[in-house]
Amino acid sequence: MLGALLALAVSADGCRTIAPKPIANTAARVAEVRLSGFDALPPDVQQALRDRMPLKPGAPLTDAAEQAAGNIAVEALQNHGYPYAEVQITREDAGAGQTRVVINAVAGPTGFFGTTDITGNKHVDDAIIRSRLAYLPGELFRRSALEQSQQQLGALDLFKSVRVEVEHGAQQPADVPILIAVTEQNAWRWNVSLGYAAGERLGLEGRVRNMNLFGGAQRLELTGRISKIDRLAEAVFTEPQLLSPRLTLSLLARDWSIDDPAVRAASKGGQAALTWMESPEFSATFAYAVSRERNRAIGGLDPLTTGLQDGMLSAWSVDLDRRALSTASATPSGPVLMLHLEQAGGWMPGTFNYYTAVGEVRAYRTSRGGRIVLATRGRYGSITPMHRESDIPILKRFFLGGSDQMRGWSRFEVGPLSPSGEATGGKSLLAATSEIRARLLPKLHGALFVEAGNVWRSDWTAHLDNLKFDAGPGLRVETPFGLIRVDVGYQLNRIEGLRVGGQPERRRWRITIGAGESF
């Protein structure tokens, strides 16, 4: 028998795992993998464990694969109530250059969550930290609950570091004590960004946030933006747990105006929203908004909407958000599904009356090592007036173009044209983006993107033979102030008759500079 007994190591969560010693025969292949001592697990869990094993018959036997197999085995035991589980892995010569791998489990005693001690918090209440824990005292121990708790505490954005670990010495108590060690960071955050986009020219945006206003993780965020075509002042207050840790209240006040060659628009009002976090992967937001809308379409969308819109917008909305669990890595991964439903007027007071629905799908695939990310996004939306065209305020119509999507055109340039050739928005939108992001240097990233989309006059419309396309390269630079993005978009097909600033559009490319990724 050729075997190697693996040395014990202590993992970050305080549970013991196995670290392999190197073997002499590095060219050996796996003959079979035997699991021993896993009777404490249900049969379906044992089968799932076998399926997850990185060691497969015929595959090369490496120390890394063996270490991963040991970690997966310990994780399975710890997720089913055995916090002190250990495994020992031995190798047996199976002849012909092959090795039999035997994974033997020592489950240890069953454990339950005991007391939780918290250290390191000076300004954040213990109650806020405890409200984000994914377990209760007396429940069967699960390692996954510790990992989920760490993720939920990190999502508060109040701490530089968070450790959630088993607190035990040589003893193995049935009531497992947990230690949560946090390092707080400054509650005040601010950033100022200067961007550039053709049509908008230079734009300046500033943001000031307090992430822990009253010690209970309440947030206050003030935002201001000014560019050639728009101005924005916005304040948002967020109460992270209203009656329940899963229920969040946010209050928003906004003053937004647009001064575009085709559109003059001003919106002043506010919104109250309740968000229910069903799980870290799924949330639902219910909101009610009231605003004063004063808009004028220059050149006219049609005879019914030419001229002044002046009235009250009263609308309720529902937003559903389903996404993969966040991780400690900044690299995105997994699918994101979002749906927005909104109704204005009707049985509610207000001047405007419409229904709208917008769905969005995002997906991220990251290469091994995280150097390359394939990011894709698709959106479709429609807005329907209840009675007449003027039931839809201009700022609720759909537009494409700018730094976020359809980067070959400037903001508000993709869509139906007025008789004078200005883009004036529509009632249906379809857009898709595919982007490859690659790390070139430690602080420098490159990107290549292809986009397709358009906006149509009619609701619930999509003409795939009438899509506009653009493509181009981009650079991203990591700075102390965040990610700075530069993109160059080139129109692969043009919008015939489009006029920009009263002049026929002649340039087929646009440069945009902004903060953060486009999505």
N, C-alpha and C positions, 0 to 999 in steps of 0.2 A: 504494500500500500504506500502510495506517495501522497503525503498530506502536509498541510500547513495550517496550524492553529492560529487564528487571527487574534491580534492584540486588541484590547478594549480601548475605546476613546470616549470622551464625553462630548456630546453634541451641544449646540447652542441652546437648546431648550432643556438641558439638564438630563436628558435621557441617554442611556448608554447605547452606542452603536458599535460597529465593527470596522476596523481599519486593517486591510490585508497587508501581509508581508510579501515582497516580491518572490517569484518562483524562478527557478533556473530555466525551465523549459518554456521560453516565451513563444514558441511556435505551436504550442499545444492547442487543440480544438476541443470544444465541449462535446462529450459523448452523450451525457444526459444530466439532468438536474433533479435531485431528490430532495423533497421536503420532509423533515422529521420533526415531531414535537409540536405540530400546528393544530392538534386536535381541539385546542381551545377555541379555534375559529369555526364558524359555521361552514358547511360544505361549499356553499356558493361563494363565500369569501375566499376559501382556499383555492377554488378554481380560478377566481379573478386574480389572485396573487400569482398563480402559475402563468396566467396569460400575460401579466405585466412584467414578468421577469426579463431583464435584458440578456440573460444567459440563455441561448437557444442551442439545441443540438446542431453541430456542424459549424457553429460560429467560433471565431478565435476567442481563446480564453485570455482575458486581460485583467490586470489588477483593477482598472477603473470599472469594468463591467461587474466584477465580483463585489467591489465596494458598493456599487449602485444596487445590486441584488440584496446585499445585507441591509442597506438602508430601507429599501422597499419592504422587506420582511419585518423589520422592527416597526416601521410605520404602520403596517397592517395590524400588528398586535396592539400597538399603543392606541389605535383608533377604535379598538374594541375592548377597552377597559383594563389593559395591562401596561401601566405606566413604566414599569421597571424591566420590561422585556429585553432580552439579549438574544443574539444568535451567534452560533459558531459555524464557520464554514471550513470544511476540509476537502481536499482534493485527492482523488484516488486514480491511479494509473489504470486506464481501460485498454491499453495496448494500441498499437498502430498510430502513435502520436496523439491519442485522444485521452481526455481526462474526464472522470466522473466528478461532478460537484455535488457535495452533500451539505445542505443547509439545515442545521439543527437548532430548534428554538427552545429557549428556556423562558416561558411566558412570565413566571413570577406571580405574585399575588394580584388579585383584582383590586383596582383602586377607584376611588371616588373623589370628586373635587372637594377640597377642604377649604381652609381659610385663604384669602387673597390679601397679601401685603403690597402696599404701593409706596414707592420711594421716588424722590427726585422732583415731585411737583411742588411748586411754590405759589403759583398764581392760578392754577387750574384746580377746581374743586375735585375731591375724590369722587363725588357722586357722578360727575361727567365721565370720569374714567371707568367707573364700575358700570355705568349705563351702556358702555360700548363692549362689554364682555359677552362672549358667545356661549357662556355656560353659567350655571347656578350651583351654589354649594349643595352637595349631596348627589348631584348627577354622576352617572358613570363617566369615568375619565375618557377623554378623547383628545388626541393630539391635534386633530383638525380644528377643534374649538380654540386651542391656544393660537394656532396660526391665523384663524379668522379674527380673533380678538386683536391680534397685533395689526392686521390689515385695517380693521375698523378704527383703531386708535391712531394709526398713521394717517387715515383719511381726514382726521380732524385738522391736520396741518398746524398743530400747536407744538409739536415736539421735533427736536433735532434727531432723536433716536428713541426707539421703543423696544424693550426686551420683555418678553413674556415667557417665563421658564418655571420648571419644577424646582421647588426649594426643598431639597433633602440632602442630608449628608450620607453617612453609611447606612442609616436606617431606611426602611421602606414602609412608611405608614400607610394604612388603608385609606385614610383621609389625606389626600395628596395636597400639601400646601403649595400655593402658587405665589411667585414673586413677580411684580410688574415694576420695572425700573425705567423711568422716563427722564429725558433731558429736555427741558423747555427751551423754546426759542422766542425771540422778541415778538410780541403780539402785533406790533406795528409793521406794516409792509408798505412800500411805495415803489412805483416805477413810472418812468416817463419814456415814451417811445416816439420816435419821429419816423414817419413812413412816407413813401412816395408812390403814386400811381398816376399813370397818364389820365388826364381828365380831372383828377382831384388835385394834382400837384402835391405839394408838401402837406402832410397832415400831422398834427401834434396831438398825442393822447397822454393823459396823466391819470394815475389811479392811486388812491390811498386806502388802505384797509387796516382795520383792527380786528384781529382774529379771536379776541377774548375780552370783549368790552366790559362785562360785569363779572368776570371770573367763572361764568358758566358756559363758555365757548360761544357766546353771542357774537355776531359779526356785524360790522358796519363797513360798507364799501362805498366810496365816493369816486365817481368817474367823470372826466371831462374830455371832450374831443372837439377839435376844430380843424377843418380843411376848407378847400376852396368851395366845396358844394354842400357841406353839412356841418351842423353844430349840435353837440349833445352835452347835457348835464344830467347826471343820474345819481341817485342815492338808494342803497339797498340795505335794509336791516334784516338779519336772520336770527331767529330763535331756534337752536338746533333740536330741542326736545320740548314739545308742547304737550303736556300730559303724559306722553310716552316717548321713550328714546327713538321710536320709529317715526314719529310725527314731527315735521319741521314746518315752521311758519316763516314766510318771508314777506316783507312789505317793501314796495318799490315806488319811487317817485321819479318822473322823467320829463325833461323838456328837450324836444328834438325838432330840429328844423332842417329842411333841404332847400337849396337854391340852385337848381339845375336848369340848363337851357330849356328843357321840356317840361319841368315840374317845379312848382313852388308849393312847399308843404310845411305845416307846423303841427306838432302833436304835443299836448301838455296834459299829463294825467298821472295815474298811479295804478298799482295792481296789488292785490293780496293773494297769496298762494299757500296752499297746504300740500306738503309732499309726504307720502307714506312710503317708507323704505321697507318693502316686504322682505327683502334679503339684500345682501351686498350686490347681487346681480340684477335685481328688479326693483324699480320704483315707479310710483304714479303720482302726478301732480295735478291738483285741481285749483283753478285760478279764476278770479273775477277781476276785470279791468274796466276802468272808466277814464275817458280822456276827451278833451276838446280838440277836434280836428278842423283845421282851416287850410284848405288845399286849393290849388288852381293848376289846371293842365294847360300849358301853353301850346297852342296849335291844335289841341283837341284830340281826345281818344275817339270820339264820335259825337254827333250832335247832342246826345243826352248827357255827356260828361264834360263838354267844353265849358269852361268858366269856373265859378267858385263853388267849392263844397265847404259848408260851415255848419257844424253841428256836433252833437254828443255821440260818442261811441261807447256802448255798453255791451260787454261780451264776456261770456264764460268760456273756459277752455280746459281740455284734458291732455296731458302729456304722459305717454308711457315710454319707459326707457329700460331696455334689456341689454346687458353687456356682460362680457367675461369678467371674472374677478380681477381686481387690480393686484399688482405684485409690487415688490420692492424695486423692481427694475423700471427705469423711465421709458424703456422701449415698449410700445403698445403691442398687444397681442389679442387675438380672438375677435369674434364678431360683435357688432353693436347694432341694435335695432331700435328705432325711435319712431313714434307716431304722435302727431299733433292734430287734435280735433278742436274746432272753435265755432261758436255761433254768436252772432251779434243781433241785437234787436229782437224781432219776433214778439215773444211774450214778455220781453224785458223792455224797459224804457230806452229811448235812443233814436237818433236820426238815421243811422245806418243799419241795414238788415242783410245778413249774408251767412252762408255756411262755408267753412273751409276745412280741408284735410290735407296734411302733408306727411308722407312717410319717407324715412331715410334708412339706408342700410350701409354700414361700414364694415370693412374687414381688413385685418392686418396679419400678414404672414412674415415671420422673422426668421432669418437664416440662423443656422447653428453658429453661435458666437455673437449674434446680434449685430453684425456689421451691415447687413442688407435687410431692408424692410420693404415689402410690397404692400402699399396702402391703396385701397379702392373704396369708392363711395358712389352711391346712387340715390337720387332723390326724385320723387314725383309728388306733385301737389295740384290741387284745384280749388278754386273759390267760386261760389255760385250766389248771385244776388237773389233775394227773395222776390223782388218785384221788378226793379229797373236797374240799369247800369250804375246810376248814381248812388245806389245802395252800398256800393263798395268804395271806401275811402282810398285815395290814391296810394297811400303808404301800405295798404294791405294787398295791392296788386302784386303780381310776380315780376321780378326783373332778374337778369343774369349779367355777369361781367364784373370784373374787379379782381382783387387780390385773393379771394377765397375760391372762386370757381369761374371757369371760362376766362382765364387770365390773358387770352389774346385780345380781349376787349376791355375797355374801361367800365367803371361802374354804371349800371343802368343802360348799357348800350345794346344788349342782346334782347330782342323781343319785337313785338309788332311795331310798325312805324306809323306815325301820324302823317297827314297829307304833306306836311313840311319836311318829312324825313327824319324826325326825332323819334327815338325809342320811347314808348309810353306805357310799357307794362302790359300784362295780359292776365288771363284767368286760368291758364294751365301751364305747368312747368315740368320739364323732364331734363335731368342733367346727370352725367356720370363722369367720374375721374378715376384714372389709374396712374399711380405714381410709384416709381422706384426710388428709394432713399438709401444712400450708401455712405458709410463713414470712410472718408478719404484720409484724414489725419485726426489725432485725438480731439481737436476742437473744430474740425472742418468737415462738413457733410456735403455731398452732391445729390442732385435729384434730376430725374427725367419724368415728364408728365405728358399725358395725352388726355384730352377732355372732349366731351360731346354734350350738346344740350340745345334747348331752344325754349321759347315762351310763345304761347298761342293765344289768340283773342278769345276763343270759346272755352267754356269749362269742360272738364273731363275729356280733354283732347290730347292726342300725341301722334304726331306724324313722323315716323322713323325715317322717311325719305326727305325730311326737311330739317335735319339736324345740322347745327354748326359745329365745326371741329377746330381745335387748336392744339398746339403741342409746344414743348420747349424745355430748356434746362433751368436748373436753379442751384443756388449755393445757400448753405445754412452755416452760420458761425455761432458757436457757443461763446457767450460773453458773460461777465458778472451780472449783467442786467437781463439775461435770458437769451433765448435763441433769436438771432436776426436772420431774416429770410429775404433773399433776392431771387426773383423769378423773371424770366423773359419768355413771354408767350407769343406765338406766331399763328395767325389765322390761316388754317388750311383751306377754308372756303370763306368767301366774304358775304356780308349782308348788303345786298344790292339796294341802293337808294339811301343808305344810312348817312345822316348828316350829324356832325359833331360841332357844337357851338355855331350852328348855322352854315357850316362849310361841309362840302362833301368829304366823307372819310377817305383818306388815301393811304394812311399807314396801316400795314398789316401786322404790326408787332406792338407790344406794350411791355413796359418794365414796371414791376411792382416791388416795393421794399416794405417789409412789415415785420412784426414780432410773432414768433411761434410758427408752428406748422399751420398750413391752411385747414387741416382737419386731423 
